[in-house]
C-alpha cells in the first residue's frame, strides 16, 4: 500500500532542511484546491515561517490544470523559485511532467491511482495515498466529497512536514469566518489523511517545518486588497468598473472594506457601479472627478484599451481620476490569468495625440496600500488622471508584509476655488480662467459644479480651448496649452514617489527595475554577492521618470533593466527620456507569463556579464 | 422699460450662453432657446445645473445656453456615463443633457439604454435630425427607410425609434416633440426637469443644410404639415395645485383631461385631442410608437409616464451629503480602523 515496495533514496546522510523549501501543488481548476492551498499558506504563516503563495492558474472555471506554489523561507525570501523540492501531484494529466520537474531528492505526494503512471524516477520519494478509499471512510455528505478531497494532501503534508493539526483547524475556522460546520467537515478529512500517513508512510526526505518568529507582527494579503484598502483610506467615493481578470478582486476589496466608511445608519460614502463596459466605467469616473468626486476604476489591458479615449480627454481637459491597471499578459486576450509588465508604455502614453499619463508602479503590498490613497491626492493636485500600474502577481497572490502605515499626509484636494476663494482670486488677478496658470507650475485653478458664484461656471471640452475654456482653434492657444501641460508633467516629476535606490556599494553594475520583480532581484543580488559580484539597485516608482534615474545610469559602467515583458518597455522609456550616453544600458526581459525567479535573473545577468 | 425679471430678479438674457455657431435656422437653436426660457420661467439657479453632451452638432449646444452653469462636452456617445459620474459625485445637481441621433442611436446606444436602466435623474434631450451634420451628411440610424440623400444615395435600413427604445429600456418619462413646436417643447421641458428619474425627450430638429427636403420626415416642411400632437400640454406647478380644481376646463368635457401627478406635487395636464392616448399606459405608448413608425405618423407629446423608480443614488444608499462635499473625516477612517484591519491579518 505505502511506499515500501519502491526504491527510495538513501536519506540518512542528508541534513534536515528546515523552513527553507518550496511546494508545487498540481490540481485541476475548480476542484476546491484554493482552500487547501490557502490553509497550508496560512498555517505556515501562523507558525511564524516567512511564506508566500502564488497561484499559477488557467483561464477556466473547471477542469484545466492549475498549479499553486508555496515557498517557505527562513531567510524571508518570497520570490517564486524556478524549482520546487516537493510536488503534490493531484492532477493525472500533468503528473508525469510535474514529477519530471523535481530535483534529485525531491518529494512527490500523490494518490495511489495517479502513482501507477508516474513512478518513473528512483531519485525521489513517492508518498502515495489511497485517496478514494479514504474519502469513502469519511462522514462527509457525498455532495461535498469532491470539494474536500484536496484536504487529503493537507493532512499528508501536515503529518510529513510537521504542521500541528490543531493549527490547521484554527486556520480552517478562520477561512470559514468562524463557521464550525464547514471547518469541521474539512478537518475530518485532514485528520483522516494525517493519521493514515502516520500509520502507513515511511518518511524518507529531509524536509520539515519548525515554528519560528519570522512573521510576528506581519500580515498576509493580496495586492488588490491592499490597494482597495488604500483607496478606502484615500477617500474614494465613486467607483465604476467592469469585471475583468485580474482586476475584479480589487473592486471586491473595496466592497469588502466599504463598511469602514459607512455612517451610523449604514449609508455609503462610496458609490460603486458595475458599468456596462470599460468605456462607461471610464466615463463615470471622469464625470465624477470633474464634479469633485474622488473616483476610481480598476481594470486590465483590454479594459485600458477601451478607456484610451477617455484617458486622453481627461488628460487634456485636466480632470482627476484614478485608474488601476492590474496588468495581465497581452496583446489581445493574451494569457488572461498570467502576470506581465507589458502595459507600461501603452498606459503611459494612453490617448491619441501628445499625452503622457502619470503612472505609479507599486512593487509590494505596502506600496499598493500607499498608492491606493496617495493616487487621489496626486490626481487632484495635478488635475490629471493617475494610473496605478500593478500586475496579476501582486494583485491576486498572497504576499507577506509589514503592516501598513497610516497616511502621513492629510487629504489634498488641489487647487479648487469655492465661491469665496474665487472672489479673492478675481480680486488678485482681475479675472479667473479655468486654464490660467498664475503659479507658473502648469497647474490652474478649478471650480466645481454647484459653486454659488456667477463666474464659477465654465464649459469643459476635449476640443481646443483657450485659458478661459472657450472653444479655440487658434494655433497659439493650442501650443500654449500643450506647453503648459508639459510643464505640469515636469512639476509632477518632483511630486511623485521617488525611486528606491540602493547604491551603497562601489559596484560597476547597476540594476533598474519596476514593480513586482524586486523580491526575485533581491535574492539574485544576494547570490551574486556570494559570487563576489557587487550590484547597485534602483526601482522606479512612478512615470514620468525621476531625474535620479539618469544619475544612477551615469554612475554605473553597466546597467541592466530587468522587466517582465518582451520588448524592454522601461528600457525604451529610459532611452527616450535620457538619450545621451546610454549604450551601457541593456534590458533583461522575460515575459513568460510567470512571476520572475531569482534563478533566471542570476543566470541571465551572469551570462550577460560573461 | 427694464426687461421682465423672473422670481430671482433675473432677466431672460442672464440665462443665455455664448452665440451659436450652428447653421442659421438649425432646429437645435430653437431647442436651446426653449431651454433658456424654461430655466428663466422656472427661476432655476444656474449654479445648481450641469449641462452635459456628447459629440456632434447637437452636443455643441450646451455652450449656447445657461452660461452660468458648468458644462461638459464629453465624448461621442459617452455623455450618459459622464453624467452618471457627475451626478453620483454630487446628487444635488440638476442635469440637462443634450445628445443627437448619431450620438445616441449609433455610437451611444449602449450607454443610452444603461443610463435609463440605472435611472440616473436627468433630462436627456435627443436633437434628432436623421443625419450626421459635422461629417457632411451621412444617414443616421433614425433615418427613414428608403430615404434618398444627395451624397449617400438611398437608405435601405429601417430606422431605430429612440423613444420606443427608451420605453423598452424602462424609462419613466418619454416624450417626442418637434423643434418647430416651441410651445410643446417648452411644456415638456418644464415637466421633464421636475421628474426625479431619467426623462427622455426625442425632439425632431431639422438639419437645414443636409436633411431639410420636403420628402424627409425630419424636415421643417414635413414637421409643420404632419405633426399630430397627442394632447395639449399644460404644466401646473405645485403652488397651483390647490387651485387645480378651479382652473377652468374651458370647452373640454370631464374625461377629456388627464392630470398626471408628478413627484414634486405638480401636474402635467393633458387635454385630449383626436385620440385616446393615456401616457400612463405602457402598452398604449408602445402601440402609438409602433403605429407611428409603421404608418409614418408624426405623433408628438408625452408618450409615457410612470411614477419614478428609485434613482441610482437611492439604490446606492448614499449619505445625504453630496459625495463631492464630504469632509476629510468622512473620507478617511481613523488610524484605529487601519490598525484593527492590520491586526486581523496578523499571524497572532
Interface residues (C-beta under 8 A of the other chain):
Chain A: X45 X46 X48 X215 X216 X217 X218 X219 X220 X221 X229 X232 X233 X234 X235 X237 X238 X240 X257 X260 X261 X263 X266 X267 X268 X269 X271 X272 X273 X275 X276 X277 X279 X280 X281 X282 X283 X284 X285 X286 X287 X288 X289 X290 X291 X292 X293 X294 X295 X309 X310 X313 X373 X403 X404 X406 X407 X410 X411 X447 X448 X449 X450 X451 X452 X453 X454 X456 X457 X458 X459 X460 X461 X462 X463 X470 X471
Chain B: X18 X45 X46 X47 X48 X50 X51 X52 X62 X63 X66 X67 X68 X69 X70 X71 X72 X73 X74 X75 X78 X80 X81 X82 X83 X84 X85 X86 X87 X88 X89 X90 X92 X93 X110 X111 X114 X118 X312 X313 X316 X317 X318 X319 X320 X322 X323 X324 X325 X326 X328 X330 X331 X332 X333 X335 X337 X338 X339 X341 X342 X345 X346 X347 X348
